[in-house]
Amino acid sequence: MGRKHSQLFFTHDSQEISASSNCLPPIKSLKHLADLTETSYRDLRKIITRQSPEPYKVFRIRKKSGGFRIIAIPDESLLKVQQWIYRHILSQAQPSPVSYAFQKGKSIRDAASVHCGCRWLIKLDLYNFFGAISEIDVYRVFYSLGYQPLIAFELARLCTRLGSLTAFRHRHRWEIEGNSTIISQYQGQRMGHLPQGAPTSPALSNLAMVAFDRKIMNLAAEEQLTYSRYADDLSFSTPLTSFSRELAKAFIHRVFRLMRTYGQSPNMTKTKIITPGARKIVLGLLVDGEEPRLQKSVRNHIRQHIFYLNHSDVGLQKHAQKRGFLSTDGFKAHLDGVLSYVHDIDPSLAQNYRHQLADVYRLV
């Protein structure tokens, strides 16, 4: 069913998003926002009316699973506005309690912990997660936080981009019908989406999924399943012996239907049912015990790096080149990221690895 442009202003999904304080900044107009963010009103107007040139630098990075991920980095002016929106508005809003990604005080370990000791595990994945969150979804977030329709629309435009007209964007849900807008220059033929690379997108993705998470929580509760979501990764588990593969398949079918209701699509290749006795892994962590644990492959990966760094015939520079890094700094940054991940799970192990690497780096 087509959506008229006026729906951006006058129809809203009940998100029930709350803020951590009642001190969200009032925004009276686009000119007022330009003053608050110390940016050009003319620049903001061009972005909102989708005028050229594109305010994002767009590039592709190859995914480990195959294919490419589109990254869109906002230009200096838009970045400044988006950073202000995140700091003063989005960081004050509360996502769903079952959402664990992109939040201070929450981690992969926390998301995995709720599934420890489970007998059955269901893992689902959302296809093109950021790209499937539309301009209307983002508008509803700002509207639910108390902003007037026009301001909510303008904020949504500042946090979304049109992107290329791909096969995915040819779908009817991305078309705008009617063009009955309050401001004629805001007319358009299709809707924007969340760009992966904007500082506002992670928080907006969580807030746009509040209603979805609530529905899924209720659905999971009916089957006595524990639910967690880490960005596009959905995990469900139960310790019950009475659960079965047939119940799991029926449950997955109901979740897929809800996904489509909210404009999301399942990544069928990542749909998994893990039965009793099989190894249980959530977000790369083993959850078959009382606490989440690192997989042996992660520990072996780090030990292998340390071995070659210490090897007299290899060392830092040769090893970095062998692993495809253009510089030793890039390799060290990669390894530091891996150790930060390990630290979230096992701080003492991460500290041990860091001490070993410090000894290696001192010899370079």
N, C-alpha and C positions, 0 to 999 in steps of 0.2 A: 504494500500500500504506500503510495507516494506521500511525502511530507511537504506541506507548504512552508515557505520560508517563515511565515508568521508564526509557525509552531515554535520556532526558536524562542519567541517571546511569550507565548500564551499557553503552552502545554508543558507540563513538568511531571517527571517521575518522582515519586516520594522517596528521596534518598535518605532522609533523616540523618544528615551529617551534622555532627556537633563540633563546636570549636572549644579549644582548651581555655579560652577566655572570651569575655564579651567585648574585647577591645580590638576587633577587626577594624582596620582603617576605613572610614567612610570615603567613598569616591563619588563625587557629585556629577562629574562629566569626564569626557576624554581629555579635555584641556586640564582639568584638575589632576588627572592621573599623570599627564605629562609633567606638570609642576611637581608632583610628589616624587616622581622618579628622575627628575632633572633631565628629561629627554625632550626631543623635538615633537611638538604636537603634529607637525606636518608628516614626520616619519611614522608616527603611530597611525595616522590616518591612512597613509599609503599601505601599511601592513594590513590593516583591517579591511580595506577595500580590495585587497589581493592584487595590488598594482605591481608591475615589474619595476625593478629587478627582484628576483627571488632573495629574500632576506636570510637564507640559509646556505651554508656551504655543504654540499651533499657528496658523500663518498660511500663506497661499499667495502665491507670487510668479510672475508670468507669465514663461514661457520664450520666448526668441527664436524657437525652432522651433515654437511654438504650445503650447497647453495650460498647465498650472500645475505648479509644483514645491511640494511640501508641506514646510515647514520647521517643526521642533519644537524649541523652546528649553527646556531643563530649568529648573525653578525653582531658587531659590538653594541650597537644601539638597542637591538631587540634583546640581546643577552642581559643588558643592564635592567631592562624592564622586567624580564622574566625572573631574574634573580630577586628583584624587589617583590614581585608577586609571590614568589616562594617564601621569602623571609617573613613578610608581613601578613600573608593570608594563608597559604597552603600549609605552612609548618604549624599553624595554630589549629588546624582541623584534625579530627580524629578518624582514622580509618577503622575498618572492621577489626575486632579482636582476633580474628582468625587469619589476618593478613600479616605477614612477617617481613616482607622485603621493603627496602628503601626507608627504614625507620630507625631512628636512634634508640638504642636500648633493646633492639630485637635483632636476632641473628639467625643464620642457618641452623645453628645448634638448637636454638629455641624451637624452630619450626619442626625439626626432626624429633626433639624430645617428647612431644605429645604422642608420638607413635611407638615409643619404646615398649618392647614386650608384646607387641601385637602378634596375633596368629594369622590374620588375613590383612593384606595391603592392596589397595587399588591406587594406581598412579595414572593421572590424566594430564594432558598438556593443551594449552590454548594456542592455536595457530595465529601467527602475526598479531600478537597481543596488543602492542602499542598501536599498530596501524588499524586495528579493528575498533578502537575507541574514537568515536566521532565527535565532531564539533557540537552536536546536540548534547551528547553525554557530558562534555566539558562545560557547556552552558548550564546544564542542570546542577553541576557541582557548585558553581558560583551563585546561582540563584538560590540554592538550598542554604547557602551560607549567609543569605540576607541581602544580596545585592539586587538592585532594581533590574528589570529585564534588559533594558538597553545596555547598562553597564556590564551585566553578566554576559551578554552577547559579545561586547567589545573585548572583554577579558578572554572569552573563549577564542575569539579570532587571533588574539595576540599569542595564544598558547597552542595553536594548531597551524598546520600547513596543508596546502592542496596536494602536493606531490604529483607524480606522473599518473596519467590516465591508464592504469594497468587493467588487466582483466578483472582483478579483484574490485577495482573502483568503478568498473562498468556496471556493477550490480545496482539494482534500482534503489536500494536503501541509501546510496550516496548521492542520488539526484535531488535537486531542489525544485519543487514545482510551485508555481504561483507568483513568486517574487513580489509578494505583498509586504514590503518592508517599510519600516518607519522612516528610514533614510535611504533614498533611492540609490545612492552610491554604494550601498552595502549589498546590492543585488548580486546574485551569482547563480550558476547552473549546478554546482555540486559542492558538497561539504568537505571540510578539511578533517584531518585526523591528528592524533598525537604524534609528534616527531620524536624518534628515539635519538637523543643527543641534546635535547633542550632541558635546562635545569628544572623546569616545572613538570615535565612529563612523568617522572617516577611517582611523585606525590599525587598528581592528578589521576594516574592509572589506578592507584589504590582507592581514592575517593570515588571515582566513577564506578567502582566495583562494589560499593557498599551494599546496594540493594541486591545485587547478584549474590554476594557472600551470605547475606541474611537468608535468602531463599535456599541456598545450598546447605547452610547450617541446619535449617528446619528439615530439609529432605534427608540429610545425614542422620539427624536425631531419630527420625522414624525408624531407621534401620540400626540404631545404636552404634553408629560409626562416628569416629573422631575425624574432624575435617581441619586441614590447614591449607593455606595458599601462599606460595612464595612467587610473586609476580605471575608468570604463566604456568607454574607447576602446581597442580592440585593433588593432594594426598588424602586418602581416606583409610582408616584402619579400625580393626576391632579385635578384642581378645576372645570373642565368643567362639565356642566350638560348634555352635548351631548354625553359623554362617556357612554359605555354600557358593560355589561358582555360579550356579543359576541365579541366586540372589544378587551376586556381584554384577552379572550381565544385565539384569533387569534394572539395577540401580544406575549403572553407567548409561543406559538408554535414557533414563529420566534426566540425568545430568546433562547429556547432550542436547536434549530438547530445551532445557533452561538456558544453556549456552547460546543457542540460536535465538532465543527470545531476547537476549541482551546483546545481540549483534556479534557474538563470538562464535568461533568454529573450533571443533576438536582437531588436534593433530593426531590422526588415527595411528600413525606409526609409533607413537609414544604411549599408547594405551596399554596398560599392563595390569594383570591380576596375579598377585603373588600369594601362593597357597601356603598352608602350614608346612613347616619343614624346609621350605626354600629360604634362601638368604634374603633378608629384608634390607633394602637400601632406600633412604629418603634423602634427596638433595646431596647425594654422594656419601652419605654417612650410614654406617650400619646401625640399625635400630632393633636388633634381635636380642639385646640385653637390657639392662636397667638404665644405661646411659648411652648416648650416641658415641660412636667410635669411628676413627678414621679407617678407611680401607687400607689394607696392606700395600696395595698398588701405589697409594699416595706416599707412604713412607719410603717405599723402594725407589720411587721417582726422585725424591729429594736426596736420598743416599747415593744414587747414581750420579747426580750432579756433583755432589761433594767429592766422590771418588775421582771423577775426571778432572775436577778443578785441582785436586791434589797430585794428579799424575804428572810425573816429570816430562812426559812426551806430549802432553795435551795442554793443561793450564787454562786460564780464564779466556784469553783471546781466541784460541783455537776452538775451545768448547762452545763459546758463544756463536762463532761462525758456523760450526757444524750444526748447531740447533736452529740456524736460520735467522739469527739476530744481526742487525746491521752494525751494532756497537755493543761494547761490554756494558755500557750504562743501561741499554735496553734490556739486556739479559739479567742484570742485577735487579732492575725494577720488576721484571717478571718473577724472579725468585723471591723477592721481597713480598710480592702479592700472594704467592703460594704460602709463604710462611705466616702471613697475616691470617689467611684462611685456617692454617693449622693452629694458630694461637687461639682462635675462637673456640676450637674444639679441645685442644690439649696445650695449655700455656707452657707447661714445663718442657714438653717435647719441642715446642717451637723455640724456646730459649736455648735449649741444647744445640739445636741446628744453627741458630744465629751465632752462638759462640764458635762453632766449628767454621762457619763461613767467615767470621771476623778474622780468624787466624789465617785463612786462605788469602783474603783480600790484603792483609798486611804484608804478605810476601810478594805481592804483585808489584 
